[in-house]
Amino acid sequence: MTAIKGATVLVTGGGRGIGRTLVEELHRRGAGKVYATARDPRTVTHPGAVPLALEVTDPASVAAAAEQAQDVTILINNAGASVRASYLDSPMQEVRRDLETNFYGPLLVTRAFVPVIERNGGGHVLNVHSALSWLADGTPYSASKAALWSQTNSLRLELRPRGIAVTGLHVAYVDTDMTSDIDAPKADPRDVAVAALDGIEAGAHEVLADDTTRWIKSQLSAGPEALYAQLKS
Ligand SMILES: NC(=O)c1ccc[n+]([C@@H]2O[C@H](COP(=O)([O-])OP(=O)(O)OC[C@H]3O[C@@H](n4cnc5c(N)ncnc54)[C@H](OP(=O)(O)O)[C@@H]3O)[C@@H](O)[C@H]2O)c1
């Protein structure tokens, strides 16, 4: 169990979307200091947050952020991108981009901050996955979130004896810039932030933030036909 009250937390992609809502909710729960990263830190407008520049795919940028935030005890790997590339028709560079941002990015950040959290007496890492970790949507985005889920499951075992707990957050559509062109029911980012932080405080290994995500997970053992209606005919 990890207390948020008084903790020093770093939220990647904390300037907008789910990340900004996490920053707001962290303040509401009495976090001692909250670093909010953005590629352009001037876009971080929350008055209580400490803005920090971070491009998660750039090792030098990650190292510089870790250098500046030596007091972190909770890391939230929230930053992510959805390129919606096509496996068969997009340039390979675009196919690789989701993996660079959503899989290698959080790994670079975690590798940089694990020694920091350890030096500060242990703490917590939360990785933002997706319902699409368990449901392929035809794009490398879902592959990147499946890979991140697996990464989280391995890191949880490696970090537990080092005093760092690990939570994976899964959620379906959320009402942010990422889904602005999608016409479908979407969760409120505030509900997602509340569920994520409840999970950290409870020491949950996994947080399923909405009914759609819970349904998708419940179908996994039933075989591909249960999740992909196209396979039934
Ligand atoms: N929205 C959904 O439906 C949904 C569903 C499931 C999971 N998620 C996941 O939730 C997380 C947050 O998404 P969101 O919905 O809040 O999306 P969003 O509003 O588009 O925000 C994306 C955030 O990620 C940051 N980011 C993107 N690429 C980055 C990079 N290369 N380096 C550093 N920061 C980068 C952005 O920072 P800048 O401000 O610098 O651009 C921004 O803060 C993502 O991991 C996403 O995959 C979203």
PDBQT file of the ligand as one rigid body, heavy atoms in Angstrom, charges set to zero:
ROOT
HETATM    1  N1  LIG A 301      -8.166   8.451 -24.323  1.00  0.00    +0.000 N 
HETATM    2  C1  LIG A 301      -8.411   7.169 -24.344  1.00  0.00    +0.000 C 
HETATM    3  O1  LIG A 301      -9.450   6.698 -24.832  1.00  0.00    +0.000 OA
HETATM    4  C2  LIG A 301      -7.433   6.183 -23.733  1.00  0.00    +0.000 A 
HETATM    5  C3  LIG A 301      -7.873   4.883 -23.499  1.00  0.00    +0.000 A 
HETATM    6  C4  LIG A 301      -6.983   3.969 -22.926  1.00  0.00    +0.000 A 
HETATM    7  C5  LIG A 301      -5.705   4.365 -22.612  1.00  0.00    +0.000 A 
HETATM    8  N2  LIG A 301      -5.305   5.640 -22.877  1.00  0.00    +0.000 N 
HETATM    9  C6  LIG A 301      -3.927   5.978 -22.545  1.00  0.00    +0.000 C 
HETATM   10  O2  LIG A 301      -3.951   7.014 -21.582  1.00  0.00    +0.000 OA
HETATM   11  C7  LIG A 301      -2.743   7.780 -21.688  1.00  0.00    +0.000 C 
HETATM   12  C8  LIG A 301      -3.085   9.266 -21.754  1.00  0.00    +0.000 C 
HETATM   13  O3  LIG A 301      -3.833   9.473 -22.942  1.00  0.00    +0.000 OA
HETATM   14  P1  LIG A 301      -4.862  10.678 -23.119  1.00  0.00    +0.000 P 
HETATM   15  O4  LIG A 301      -6.149  10.067 -23.484  1.00  0.00    +0.000 OA
HETATM   16  O5  LIG A 301      -4.790  11.602 -21.979  1.00  0.00    +0.000 OA
HETATM   17  O6  LIG A 301      -4.266  11.307 -24.448  1.00  0.00    +0.000 OA
HETATM   18  P2  LIG A 301      -3.927  12.797 -24.883  1.00  0.00    +0.000 P 
HETATM   19  O7  LIG A 301      -4.928  13.739 -24.341  1.00  0.00    +0.000 OA
HETATM   20  O8  LIG A 301      -3.699  12.695 -26.341  1.00  0.00    +0.000 OA
HETATM   21  O9  LIG A 301      -2.544  13.082 -24.136  1.00  0.00    +0.000 OA
HETATM   22  C9  LIG A 301      -1.389  12.359 -24.462  1.00  0.00    +0.000 C 
HETATM   23  C10 LIG A 301      -0.333  12.734 -23.461  1.00  0.00    +0.000 C 
HETATM   24  O10 LIG A 301       0.846  11.954 -23.725  1.00  0.00    +0.000 OA
HETATM   25  C11 LIG A 301       1.937  12.843 -23.909  1.00  0.00    +0.000 C 
HETATM   26  N3  LIG A 301       2.846  12.324 -24.940  1.00  0.00    +0.000 N 
HETATM   27  C12 LIG A 301       2.529  11.777 -26.143  1.00  0.00    +0.000 A 
HETATM   28  N4  LIG A 301       3.632  11.425 -26.811  1.00  0.00    +0.000 NA
HETATM   29  C13 LIG A 301       4.685  11.753 -25.999  1.00  0.00    +0.000 A 
HETATM   30  C14 LIG A 301       6.091  11.642 -26.123  1.00  0.00    +0.000 A 
HETATM   31  N5  LIG A 301       6.661  11.115 -27.223  1.00  0.00    +0.000 N 
HETATM   32  N6  LIG A 301       6.870  12.091 -25.102  1.00  0.00    +0.000 NA
HETATM   33  C15 LIG A 301       6.311  12.627 -23.993  1.00  0.00    +0.000 A 
HETATM   34  N7  LIG A 301       4.991  12.777 -23.813  1.00  0.00    +0.000 NA
HETATM   35  C16 LIG A 301       4.184  12.333 -24.807  1.00  0.00    +0.000 A 
HETATM   36  C17 LIG A 301       1.340  14.163 -24.355  1.00  0.00    +0.000 C 
HETATM   37  O11 LIG A 301       2.249  15.178 -23.988  1.00  0.00    +0.000 OA
HETATM   38  P3  LIG A 301       2.343  16.590 -24.782  1.00  0.00    +0.000 P 
HETATM   39  O12 LIG A 301       1.434  17.505 -24.024  1.00  0.00    +0.000 OA
HETATM   40  O13 LIG A 301       3.785  16.932 -24.687  1.00  0.00    +0.000 OA
HETATM   41  O14 LIG A 301       1.876  16.359 -26.190  1.00  0.00    +0.000 OA
HETATM   42  C18 LIG A 301       0.041  14.212 -23.569  1.00  0.00    +0.000 C 
HETATM   43  O15 LIG A 301       0.248  14.717 -22.266  1.00  0.00    +0.000 OA
HETATM   44  C19 LIG A 301      -2.015   7.255 -22.918  1.00  0.00    +0.000 C 
HETATM   45  O16 LIG A 301      -1.034   6.340 -22.530  1.00  0.00    +0.000 OA
HETATM   46  C20 LIG A 301      -3.116   6.551 -23.692  1.00  0.00    +0.000 C 
HETATM   47  O17 LIG A 301      -2.621   5.550 -24.546  1.00  0.00    +0.000 OA
HETATM   48  C21 LIG A 301      -6.143   6.562 -23.410  1.00  0.00    +0.000 A 
ENDROOT
TORSDOF 0
